[in-house]
Amino acid sequence: MSAQRKRRNTIRHNGLRTVYCAGKMTGLPGLGFDKFDAARDKLQREGWLVYSPADNDRKNGFDPDADTVETSPSQYSEMFRWDIARLLEADAIYMLSNWRDSEGAITEHRIAKAIGLDIMYEGRDATRGASLSDAEASQ
């Protein structure tokens, strides 16, 4: 089923494979958007169609340069639903180096593993999209 889903996504996105970026945002300066932006730019240069929570948050009015960013429970729920929906559409997930510091990114990683996505880790052999074992991922 995973191969069928990937083929469907490739056709639907004009030949581009899709990747979802996951990492820590809460509590970081600028919400960590700079890391998401750098990952998006790198992956786009490699030919990926990138789903970035930072891009979606900006589109929904979040200012990474604001002194404080407050999110209501309903806003957070809506944003996380967008994240999970994009993850379910993706062929792969790209884990930023700080992903283990985020409950949301840990959940996204678990979902990606459960549905058989390729998992790429920032700073590792990400260009091939090879999945790493749990032992490798925990190092």
DRENTORKOL-3810 file (N, C-alpha, C; in nm, 4 decimals):
REM DRENTORKOL-3810
@n.u->0.0808; n.v->-0.1191; n.w->0.0000; ca.u->0.0000; ca.v->0.0000; ca.w->0.0000; c.u->0.0855; c.v->0.1259; c.w->0.0000
@n.u->0.1979; n.v->0.1242; n.w->0.0668; ca.u->0.2842; ca.v->0.2407; ca.w->0.0715; c.u->0.3305; c.v->0.2804; c.w->-0.0685
@n.u->0.3676; n.v->0.1839; n.w->-0.1514; ca.u->0.4125; ca.v->0.2143; ca.w->-0.2876; c.u->0.2993; c.v->0.2759; c.w->-0.3687
@n.u->0.1761; n.v->0.2262; n.w->-0.3506; ca.u->0.0626; ca.v->0.2828; ca.w->-0.4227; c.u->0.0394; c.v->0.4271; c.w->-0.3799
@n.u->0.0479; n.v->0.4535; n.w->-0.2492; ca.u->0.0273; ca.v->0.5882; ca.w->-0.1983; c.u->0.1340; c.v->0.6822; c.w->-0.2536
@n.u->0.2603; n.v->0.6378; n.w->-0.2565; ca.u->0.3680; ca.v->0.7218; ca.w->-0.3081; c.u->0.3478; c.v->0.7514; c.w->-0.4553
@n.u->0.3067; n.v->0.6523; n.w->-0.5335; ca.u->0.2814; ca.v->0.6739; ca.w->-0.6748; c.u->0.1695; c.v->0.7758; c.w->-0.6928
@n.u->0.0649; n.v->0.7660; n.w->-0.6144; ca.u->-0.0476; ca.v->0.8596; ca.w->-0.6216; c.u->-0.0001; c.v->1.0008; c.w->-0.5908
@n.u->0.0819; n.v->1.0181; n.w->-0.4878; ca.u->0.1322; ca.v->1.1505; ca.w->-0.4528; c.u->0.2205; c.v->1.2075; c.w->-0.5627
@n.u->0.3060; n.v->1.1251; n.w->-0.6200; ca.u->0.3960; ca.v->1.1733; ca.w->-0.7244; c.u->0.3162; c.v->1.2242; c.w->-0.8438
@n.u->0.2131; n.v->1.1523; n.w->-0.8816; ca.u->0.1292; ca.v->1.1947; ca.w->-0.9931; c.u->0.0539; c.v->1.3226; c.w->-0.9555
@n.u->-0.0014; n.v->1.3269; n.w->-0.8371; ca.u->-0.0828; ca.v->1.4400; ca.w->-0.7949; c.u->-0.0013; c.v->1.5685; c.w->-0.7866
@n.u->0.1297; n.v->1.5582; n.w->-0.7588; ca.u->0.2128; ca.v->1.6772; ca.w->-0.7406; c.u->0.3089; c.v->1.6984; c.w->-0.8572
@n.u->0.2634; n.v->1.6638; n.w->-0.9770; ca.u->0.3396; ca.v->1.6912; ca.w->-1.0992; c.u->0.4809; c.v->1.6340; c.w->-1.0962
@n.u->0.4948; n.v->1.5138; n.w->-1.0475; ca.u->0.6239; ca.v->1.4465; ca.w->-1.0501; c.u->0.7138; c.v->1.4761; c.w->-0.9325
@n.u->0.6767; n.v->1.5663; n.w->-0.8447; ca.u->0.7594; ca.v->1.5971; ca.w->-0.7287; c.u->0.7198; c.v->1.5089; c.w->-0.6110
@n.u->0.8180; n.v->1.4547; n.w->-0.5439; ca.u->0.7888; ca.v->1.3846; ca.w->-0.4188; c.u->0.7670; c.v->1.4892; c.w->-0.3110
@n.u->0.6842; n.v->1.4564; n.w->-0.2130; ca.u->0.6486; ca.v->1.5506; ca.w->-0.1074; c.u->0.7147; c.v->1.5123; c.w->0.0230
@n.u->0.7532; n.v->1.6140; n.w->0.0985; ca.u->0.8174; ca.v->1.5929; ca.w->0.2280; c.u->0.7600; c.v->1.6933; c.w->0.3280
@n.u->0.7400; n.v->1.6451; n.w->0.4496; ca.u->0.6918; ca.v->1.7281; ca.w->0.5599; c.u->0.8090; c.v->1.7546; c.w->0.6537
@n.u->0.8298; n.v->1.8789; n.w->0.6942; ca.u->0.9376; ca.v->1.9145; ca.w->0.7880; c.u->0.8844; c.v->1.9136; c.w->0.9306
@n.u->0.9595; n.v->1.8516; n.w->1.0209; ca.u->0.9184; ca.v->1.8436; ca.w->1.1614; c.u->1.0339; c.v->1.8866; c.w->1.2514
@n.u->1.0005; n.v->1.9633; n.w->1.3539; ca.u->1.1010; ca.v->2.0059; ca.w->1.4502; c.u->1.0388; c.v->2.0926; c.w->1.5575
@n.u->1.1220; n.v->2.1364; n.w->1.6488; ca.u->1.0768; ca.v->2.2202; ca.w->1.7608; c.u->1.0505; c.v->2.3620; c.w->1.7130
@n.u->0.9424; n.v->2.4206; n.w->1.7646; ca.u->0.9103; ca.v->2.5610; ca.w->1.7380; c.u->0.8883; c.v->2.6367; c.w->1.8688
@n.u->0.8065; n.v->2.5793; n.w->1.9553; ca.u->0.7663; ca.v->2.6467; ca.w->2.0786; c.u->0.8868; c.v->2.6802; c.w->2.1650
@n.u->0.8932; n.v->2.8056; n.w->2.2072; ca.u->0.9987; ca.v->2.8495; ca.w->2.2980; c.u->1.1279; c.v->2.8925; c.w->2.2302
@n.u->1.1365; n.v->2.8773; n.w->2.0985; ca.u->1.2576; ca.v->2.9177; ca.w->2.0280; c.u->1.2468; c.v->3.0617; c.w->1.9788
@n.u->1.3598; n.v->3.1326; n.w->1.9712; ca.u->1.3559; ca.v->3.2667; ca.w->1.9116; c.u->1.3022; c.v->3.2578; c.w->1.7686
@n.u->1.2119; n.v->3.3479; n.w->1.7357; ca.u->1.1534; ca.v->3.3468; ca.w->1.6018; c.u->1.0788; c.v->3.2190; c.w->1.5703
@n.u->1.0367; n.v->3.1476; n.w->1.6751; ca.u->0.9638; ca.v->3.0212; ca.w->1.6619; c.u->1.0420; c.v->2.9147; c.w->1.5845
@n.u->1.1731; n.v->2.9365; n.w->1.5707; ca.u->1.2547; ca.v->2.8400; ca.w->1.4980; c.u->1.2293; c.v->2.8411; c.w->1.3482
@n.u->1.1599; n.v->2.9444; n.w->1.2990; ca.u->1.1263; ca.v->2.9501; ca.w->1.1569; c.u->1.2513; c.v->2.9452; c.w->1.0697
@n.u->1.3634; n.v->3.0021; n.w->1.1181; ca.u->1.4853; ca.v->3.0035; ca.w->1.0371; c.u->1.5319; c.v->2.8623; c.w->1.0038
@n.u->1.5205; n.v->2.7694; n.w->1.0983; ca.u->1.5590; ca.v->2.6300; ca.w->1.0719; c.u->1.4648; c.v->2.5647; c.w->0.9713
@n.u->1.3361; n.v->2.5917; n.w->0.9858; ca.u->1.2384; ca.v->2.5378; ca.w->0.8906; c.u->1.2614; c.v->2.5955; c.w->0.7509
@n.u->1.2918; n.v->2.7260; n.w->0.7450; ca.u->1.3149; ca.v->2.7898; ca.w->0.6156; c.u->1.4389; c.v->2.7333; c.w->0.5471
@n.u->1.5455; n.v->2.7138; n.w->0.6235; ca.u->1.6691; ca.v->2.6584; ca.w->0.5669; c.u->1.6446; c.v->2.5163; c.w->0.5154
@n.u->1.5700; n.v->2.4365; n.w->0.5923; ca.u->1.5392; ca.v->2.2997; ca.w->0.5498; c.u->1.4527; c.v->2.3010; c.w->0.4246
@n.u->1.3517; n.v->2.3874; n.w->0.4229; ca.u->1.2639; ca.v->2.3977; ca.w->0.3048; c.u->1.3448; c.v->2.4322; c.w->0.1804
@n.u->1.4310; n.v->2.5322; n.w->0.1928; ca.u->1.5109; ca.v->2.5756; ca.w->0.0776; c.u->1.6019; c.v->2.4637; c.w->0.0287
@n.u->1.6660; n.v->2.3929; n.w->0.1199; ca.u->1.7552; ca.v->2.2820; ca.w->0.0850; c.u->1.6771; c.v->2.1720; c.w->0.0128
@n.u->1.5640; n.v->2.1340; n.w->0.0689; ca.u->1.4842; ca.v->2.0255; ca.w->0.0110; c.u->1.4259; c.v->2.0647; c.w->-0.1249
@n.u->1.3851; n.v->2.1900; n.w->-0.1389; ca.u->1.3345; ca.v->2.2352; ca.w->-0.2690; c.u->1.4443; c.v->2.2286; c.w->-0.3754
@n.u->1.5672; n.v->2.2671; n.w->-0.3376; ca.u->1.6790; ca.v->2.2575; ca.w->-0.4327; c.u->1.7026; c.v->2.1129; c.w->-0.4749
@n.u->1.6696; n.v->2.0182; n.w->-0.3868; ca.u->1.6861; ca.v->1.8761; ca.w->-0.4170; c.u->1.5664; c.v->1.8195; c.w->-0.4945
@n.u->1.4661; n.v->1.9036; n.w->-0.5218; ca.u->1.3537; ca.v->1.8605; ca.w->-0.6039; c.u->1.2300; c.v->1.8164; c.w->-0.5276
@n.u->1.2213; n.v->1.8459; n.w->-0.3994; ca.u->1.1047; ca.v->1.8080; ca.w->-0.3188; c.u->1.0005; c.v->1.9194; c.w->-0.3189
@n.u->0.8747; n.v->1.8808; n.w->-0.3082; ca.u->0.7670; ca.v->1.9725; ca.w->-0.2734; c.u->0.7582; c.v->1.9662; c.w->-0.1210
@n.u->0.7760; n.v->2.0793; n.w->-0.0540; ca.u->0.7933; ca.v->2.0810; ca.w->0.0913; c.u->0.6699; c.v->2.1363; c.w->0.1611
@n.u->0.6229; n.v->2.0618; n.w->0.2612; ca.u->0.5200; ca.v->2.1099; ca.w->0.3526; c.u->0.5919; c.v->2.1588; c.w->0.4778
@n.u->0.5841; n.v->2.2885; n.w->0.5049; ca.u->0.6521; ca.v->2.3473; ca.w->0.6201; c.u->0.5515; c.v->2.4104; c.w->0.7153
@n.u->0.5496; n.v->2.3663; n.w->0.8403; ca.u->0.4614; ca.v->2.4298; ca.w->0.9389; c.u->0.4905; c.v->2.5793; c.w->0.9542
@n.u->0.6165; n.v->2.6202; n.w->0.9379; ca.u->0.6501; ca.v->2.7623; ca.w->0.9493; c.u->0.5803; c.v->2.8425; c.w->0.8395
@n.u->0.5814; n.v->2.7907; n.w->0.7182; ca.u->0.5134; ca.v->2.8603; ca.w->0.6085; c.u->0.3633; c.v->2.8698; c.w->0.6353
@n.u->0.3055; n.v->2.7609; n.w->0.6845; ca.u->0.1629; ca.v->2.7620; ca.w->0.7151; c.u->0.1317; c.v->2.8602; c.w->0.8280
@n.u->0.2161; n.v->2.8638; n.w->0.9305; ca.u->0.1934; ca.v->2.9560; ca.w->1.0422; c.u->0.2011; c.v->3.1013; c.w->0.9952
@n.u->0.2982; n.v->3.1307; n.w->0.9098; ca.u->0.3080; ca.v->3.2671; ca.w->0.8549; c.u->0.1805; c.v->3.3031; c.w->0.7781
@n.u->0.1351; n.v->3.2077; n.w->0.6963; ca.u->0.0134; ca.v->3.2307; ca.w->0.6167; c.u->-0.1064; c.v->3.2593; c.w->0.7073
@n.u->-0.1038; n.v->3.2035; n.w->0.8286; ca.u->-0.2135; ca.v->3.2232; ca.w->0.9238; c.u->-0.1885; c.v->3.3382; c.w->1.0198
@n.u->-0.0893; n.v->3.4238; n.w->0.9877; ca.u->-0.0709; ca.v->3.5473; ca.w->1.0632; c.u->0.0303; c.v->3.5443; c.w->1.1759
@n.u->0.1041; n.v->3.4361; n.w->1.1932; ca.u->0.2040; ca.v->3.4336; ca.w->1.2994; c.u->0.3274; c.v->3.5104; c.w->1.2566
@n.u->0.3737; n.v->3.5987; n.w->1.3438; ca.u->0.4913; ca.v->3.6808; ca.w->1.3171; c.u->0.6073; c.v->3.6262; c.w->1.3997
@n.u->0.7079; n.v->3.5658; n.w->1.3353; ca.u->0.8194; ca.v->3.5096; ca.w->1.4112; c.u->0.9038; c.v->3.6153; c.w->1.4810
@n.u->0.8878; n.v->3.7417; n.w->1.4429; ca.u->0.9657; ca.v->3.8486; ca.w->1.5059; c.u->0.8927; c.v->3.9154; c.w->1.6221
@n.u->0.7707; n.v->3.8732; n.w->1.6504; ca.u->0.6951; ca.v->3.9303; ca.w->1.7622; c.u->0.7612; c.v->3.8911; c.w->1.8940
@n.u->0.7486; n.v->3.9785; n.w->1.9934; ca.u->0.8086; ca.v->3.9507; ca.w->2.1242; c.u->0.7476; c.v->3.8271; c.w->2.1891
@n.u->0.6180; n.v->3.8128; n.w->2.1781; ca.u->0.5506; ca.v->3.6953; ca.w->2.2332; c.u->0.4490; c.v->3.6445; c.w->2.1317
@n.u->0.4327; n.v->3.5149; n.w->2.1335; ca.u->0.3330; ca.v->3.4527; ca.w->2.0471; c.u->0.2467; c.v->3.3659; c.w->2.1364
@n.u->0.1205; n.v->3.3983; n.w->2.1415; ca.u->0.0286; ca.v->3.3197; ca.w->2.2223; c.u->-0.0668; c.v->3.2460; c.w->2.1300
@n.u->-0.0890; n.v->3.1206; n.w->2.1620; ca.u->-0.1764; ca.v->3.0365; ca.w->2.0818; c.u->-0.2856; c.v->2.9808; c.w->2.1713
@n.u->-0.4087; n.v->3.0001; n.w->2.1321; ca.u->-0.5186; ca.v->2.9427; ca.w->2.2087; c.u->-0.5214; c.v->2.7922; c.w->2.1823
@n.u->-0.5829; n.v->2.7162; n.w->2.2715; ca.u->-0.5946; ca.v->2.5719; ca.w->2.2472; c.u->-0.6604; c.v->2.5393; c.w->2.1136
@n.u->-0.7609; n.v->2.6177; n.w->2.0746; ca.u->-0.8269; ca.v->2.5886; ca.w->1.9470; c.u->-0.7345; c.v->2.6213; c.w->1.8293
@n.u->-0.6549; n.v->2.7294; n.w->1.8383; ca.u->-0.5589; ca.v->2.7613; ca.w->1.7326; c.u->-0.4533; c.v->2.6510; c.w->1.7213
@n.u->-0.4024; n.v->2.6076; n.w->1.8367; ca.u->-0.3008; ca.v->2.5022; ca.w->1.8355; c.u->-0.3576; c.v->2.3747; c.w->1.7731
@n.u->-0.4797; n.v->2.3401; n.w->1.8100; ca.u->-0.5437; ca.v->2.2207; ca.w->1.7552; c.u->-0.5584; c.v->2.2320; c.w->1.6037
@n.u->-0.6008; n.v->2.3486; n.w->1.5567; ca.u->-0.6176; ca.v->2.3689; ca.w->1.4128; c.u->-0.4832; c.v->2.3582; c.w->1.3396
@n.u->-0.3786; n.v->2.4170; n.w->1.3966; ca.u->-0.2466; ca.v->2.4108; ca.w->1.3331; c.u->-0.1944; c.v->2.2670; c.w->1.3316
@n.u->-0.2113; n.v->2.1954; n.w->1.4416; ca.u->-0.1604; ca.v->2.0583; ca.w->1.4479; c.u->-0.2394; c.v->1.9675; c.w->1.3531
@n.u->-0.3675; n.v->1.9941; n.w->1.3365; ca.u->-0.4472; ca.v->1.9175; ca.w->1.2396; c.u->-0.3950; c.v->1.9399; c.w->1.0971
@n.u->-0.3565; n.v->2.0641; n.w->1.0662; ca.u->-0.2974; ca.v->2.0921; ca.w->0.9347; c.u->-0.1680; c.v->2.0123; c.w->0.9207
@n.u->-0.0861; n.v->2.0153; n.w->1.0255; ca.u->0.0417; ca.v->1.9427; ca.w->1.0228; c.u->0.0196; c.v->1.7943; c.w->0.9945
@n.u->-0.0717; n.v->1.7336; n.w->1.0675; ca.u->-0.0952; ca.v->1.5891; ca.w->1.0524; c.u->-0.1549; c.v->1.5580; c.w->0.9152
@n.u->-0.2437; n.v->1.6424; n.w->0.8675; ca.u->-0.3013; ca.v->1.6211; ca.w->0.7337; c.u->-0.1919; c.v->1.6250; c.w->0.6270
@n.u->-0.0993; n.v->1.7209; n.w->0.6364; ca.u->0.0108; ca.v->1.7278; ca.w->0.5390; c.u->0.1033; c.v->1.6073; c.w->0.5542
@n.u->0.1281; n.v->1.5646; n.w->0.6762; ca.u->0.2120; ca.v->1.4471; ca.w->0.6992; c.u->0.1509; c.v->1.3243; c.w->0.6329
@n.u->0.0209; n.v->1.3079; n.w->0.6444; ca.u->-0.0474; ca.v->1.1929; ca.w->0.5842; c.u->-0.0443; c.v->1.1965; c.w->0.4318
@n.u->-0.0281; n.v->1.3147; n.w->0.3722; ca.u->-0.0187; ca.v->1.3288; ca.w->0.2269; c.u->0.1236; c.v->1.3101; c.w->0.1753
@n.u->0.2221; n.v->1.3192; n.w->0.2654; ca.u->0.3628; ca.v->1.3230; ca.w->0.2246; c.u->0.4193; c.v->1.1851; c.w->0.1912
@n.u->0.5280; n.v->1.1886; n.w->0.1136; ca.u->0.6052; ca.v->1.0681; ca.w->0.0841; c.u->0.7139; c.v->1.0454; c.w->0.1881
@n.u->0.7555; n.v->1.1548; n.w->0.2552; ca.u->0.8673; ca.v->1.1463; ca.w->0.3488; c.u->0.8497; c.v->1.2525; c.w->0.4566
@n.u->0.9276; n.v->1.2361; n.w->0.5629; ca.u->0.9348; ca.v->1.3367; ca.w->0.6688; c.u->1.0812; c.v->1.3719; c.w->0.6883
@n.u->1.1089; n.v->1.4995; n.w->0.7100; ca.u->1.2434; ca.v->1.5496; ca.w->0.7343; c.u->1.2483; c.v->1.5999; c.w->0.8773
@n.u->1.3272; n.v->1.5338; n.w->0.9606; ca.u->1.3356; ca.v->1.5670; ca.w->1.1020; c.u->1.4488; c.v->1.6657; c.w->1.1247
@n.u->1.4137; n.v->1.7869; n.w->1.1700; ca.u->1.5166; ca.v->1.8833; ca.w->1.2063; c.u->1.5946; c.v->1.8301; c.w->1.3259
@n.u->1.7152; n.v->1.8804; n.w->1.3457; ca.u->1.8026; ca.v->1.8254; ca.w->1.4501; c.u->1.7442; c.v->1.8402; c.w->1.5902
@n.u->1.6531; n.v->1.9335; n.w->1.6114; ca.u->1.5956; ca.v->1.9559; ca.w->1.7449; c.u->1.4636; c.v->1.8826; c.w->1.7678
@n.u->1.4290; n.v->1.7876; n.w->1.6830; ca.u->1.2961; ca.v->1.7258; ca.w->1.6874; c.u->1.2667; c.v->1.6541; c.w->1.8181
@n.u->1.3684; n.v->1.6003; n.w->1.8841; ca.u->1.3446; ca.v->1.5264; ca.w->2.0091; c.u->1.3026; c.v->1.6181; c.w->2.1248
@n.u->1.3142; n.v->1.7506; n.w->2.1050; ca.u->1.2749; ca.v->1.8473; ca.w->2.2075; c.u->1.1317; c.v->1.8970; c.w->2.1882
@n.u->1.0573; n.v->1.8339; n.w->2.0992; ca.u->0.9217; ca.v->1.8771; ca.w->2.0670; c.u->0.8250; c.v->1.7597; c.w->2.0751
@n.u->0.7248; n.v->1.7718; n.w->2.1597; ca.u->0.6228; ca.v->1.6663; ca.w->2.1689; c.u->0.5518; c.v->1.6483; c.w->2.0355
@n.u->0.5241; n.v->1.7594; n.w->1.9667; ca.u->0.4572; ca.v->1.7501; ca.w->1.8375; c.u->0.5412; c.v->1.6759; c.w->1.7344
@n.u->0.6715; n.v->1.7091; n.w->1.7272; ca.u->0.7592; ca.v->1.6430; ca.w->1.6298; c.u->0.7792; c.v->1.4953; c.w->1.6639
@n.u->0.7829; n.v->1.4634; n.w->1.7933; ca.u->0.7936; ca.v->1.3223; ca.w->1.8338; c.u->0.6694; c.v->1.2466; c.w->1.7862
@n.u->0.5529; n.v->1.3071; n.w->1.8016; ca.u->0.4285; ca.v->1.2450; ca.w->1.7550; c.u->0.4314; c.v->1.2286; c.w->1.6034
@n.u->0.4773; n.v->1.3315; n.w->1.5322; ca.u->0.4850; ca.v->1.3244; ca.w->1.3863; c.u->0.5808; c.v->1.2137; c.w->1.3421
@n.u->0.6911; n.v->1.1978; n.w->1.4130; ca.u->0.7882; ca.v->1.0919; ca.w->1.3828; c.u->0.7235; c.v->0.9551; c.w->1.3999
@n.u->0.6495; n.v->0.9387; n.w->1.5076; ca.u->0.5816; ca.v->0.8101; ca.w->1.5328; c.u->0.4796; c.v->0.7798; c.w->1.4233
@n.u->0.4048; n.v->0.8806; n.w->1.3825; ca.u->0.3069; ca.v->0.8604; ca.w->1.2755; c.u->0.3781; c.v->0.8229; c.w->1.1460
@n.u->0.4852; n.v->0.8940; n.w->1.1136; ca.u->0.5605; ca.v->0.8664; ca.w->0.9911; c.u->0.6112; c.v->0.7226; c.w->0.9899
@n.u->0.6635; n.v->0.6760; n.w->1.1031; ca.u->0.7092; ca.v->0.5371; ca.w->1.1124; c.u->0.5931; c.v->0.4414; c.w->1.0943
@n.u->0.4807; n.v->0.4713; n.w->1.1585; ca.u->0.3649; ca.v->0.3810; ca.w->1.1547; c.u->0.3074; c.v->0.3665; c.w->1.0146
@n.u->0.3143; n.v->0.4723; n.w->0.9336; ca.u->0.2547; ca.v->0.4651; ca.w->0.7995; c.u->0.3592; c.v->0.4394; c.w->0.6914
@n.u->0.4822; n.v->0.4173; n.w->0.7319; ca.u->0.5855; ca.v->0.3741; ca.w->0.6377; c.u->0.6475; c.v->0.4817; c.w->0.5511
@n.u->0.6507; n.v->0.6065; n.w->0.5996; ca.u->0.7161; ca.v->0.7123; ca.w->0.5225; c.u->0.8673; c.v->0.6964; c.w->0.5280
@n.u->0.9353; n.v->0.7466; n.w->0.4247; ca.u->1.0801; ca.v->0.7611; ca.w->0.4324; c.u->1.1070; c.v->0.8654; c.w->0.5398
@n.u->1.2076; n.v->0.8400; n.w->0.6224; ca.u->1.2419; ca.v->0.9332; ca.w->0.7292; c.u->1.3839; c.v->0.9819; c.w->0.7068
@n.u->1.3966; n.v->1.1148; n.w->0.6980; ca.u->1.5271; ca.v->1.1768; ca.w->0.6794; c.u->1.5583; c.v->1.2607; c.w->0.8030
@n.u->1.6851; n.v->1.2628; n.w->0.8407; ca.u->1.7274; ca.v->1.3355; ca.w->0.9596; c.u->1.8283; c.v->1.4423; c.w->0.9200
@n.u->1.8047; n.v->1.5642; n.w->0.9653; ca.u->1.8968; ca.v->1.6739; ca.w->0.9369; c.u->2.0369; c.v->1.6359; c.w->0.9845
@n.u->2.1340; n.v->1.6597; n.w->0.8987; ca.u->2.2713; ca.v->1.6296; ca.w->0.9351; c.u->2.3131; c.v->1.4871; c.w->0.9046
@n.u->2.2222; n.v->1.4073; n.w->0.8547; ca.u->2.2538; ca.v->1.2702; ca.w->0.8137; c.u->2.2340; c.v->1.2575; c.w->0.6647
@n.u->2.2444; n.v->1.1389; n.w->0.6119; ca.u->2.2371; ca.v->1.1181; ca.w->0.4676; c.u->2.0949; c.v->1.1435; c.w->0.4180
@n.u->2.0536; n.v->1.2702; n.w->0.4261; ca.u->1.9145; ca.v->1.3052; ca.w->0.3959; c.u->1.8838; c.v->1.3064; c.w->0.2476
@n.u->1.9838; n.v->1.3183; n.w->0.1628; ca.u->1.9543; ca.v->1.3318; ca.w->0.0211; c.u->1.9020; c.v->1.2030; c.w->-0.0397
@n.u->1.9341; n.v->1.0887; n.w->0.0201; ca.u->1.8854; ca.v->0.9620; ca.w->-0.0347; c.u->1.7499; c.v->0.9244; c.w->0.0211
@n.u->1.7063; n.v->0.9873; n.w->0.1293; ca.u->1.5757; ca.v->0.9560; ca.w->0.1865; c.u->1.5716; c.v->0.8217; c.w->0.2543
@n.u->1.6870; n.v->0.7681; n.w->0.2903; ca.u->1.6903; ca.v->0.6369; ca.w->0.3536; c.u->1.6390; c.v->0.6467; c.w->0.4960
@n.u->1.5560; n.v->0.5518; n.w->0.5326; ca.u->1.5082; ca.v->0.5450; ca.w->0.6701; c.u->1.6193; c.v->0.4909; c.w->0.7583
@n.u->1.6241; n.v->0.5436; n.w->0.8792; ca.u->1.7216; ca.v->0.4959; ca.w->0.9755; c.u->1.6514; c.v->0.4121; c.w->1.0803
@n.u->1.7237; n.v->0.3196; n.w->1.1358; ca.u->1.6666; ca.v->0.2351; ca.w->1.2412; c.u->1.6496; c.v->0.3166; c.w->1.3675
@n.u->1.5742; n.v->0.2659; n.w->1.4624; ca.u->1.5573; ca.v->0.3329; ca.w->1.5914; c.u->1.6911; c.v->0.3543; c.w->1.6589
@n.u->1.7798; n.v->0.2582; n.w->1.6505; ca.u->1.9110; ca.v->0.2708; ca.w->1.7140; c.u->1.9889; c.v->0.3870; c.w->1.6534
@n.u->1.9853; n.v->0.3998; n.w->1.5216; ca.u->2.0563; ca.v->0.5084; ca.w->1.4546; c.u->1.9915; c.v->0.6423; c.w->1.4883
@n.u->1.8589; n.v->0.6468; n.w->1.4916; ca.u->1.7869; ca.v->0.7705; ca.w->1.5163; c.u->1.8077; c.v->0.8211; c.w->1.6587
@n.u->1.8352; n.v->0.7319; n.w->1.7516; ca.u->1.8479; ca.v->0.7741; ca.w->1.8914; c.u->1.9877; c.v->0.8236; c.w->1.9246
@n.u->2.0823; n.v->0.8131; n.w->1.8331; ca.u->2.2191; ca.v->0.8592; ca.w->1.8600; c.u->2.2301; c.v->1.0087; c.w->1.8550
END
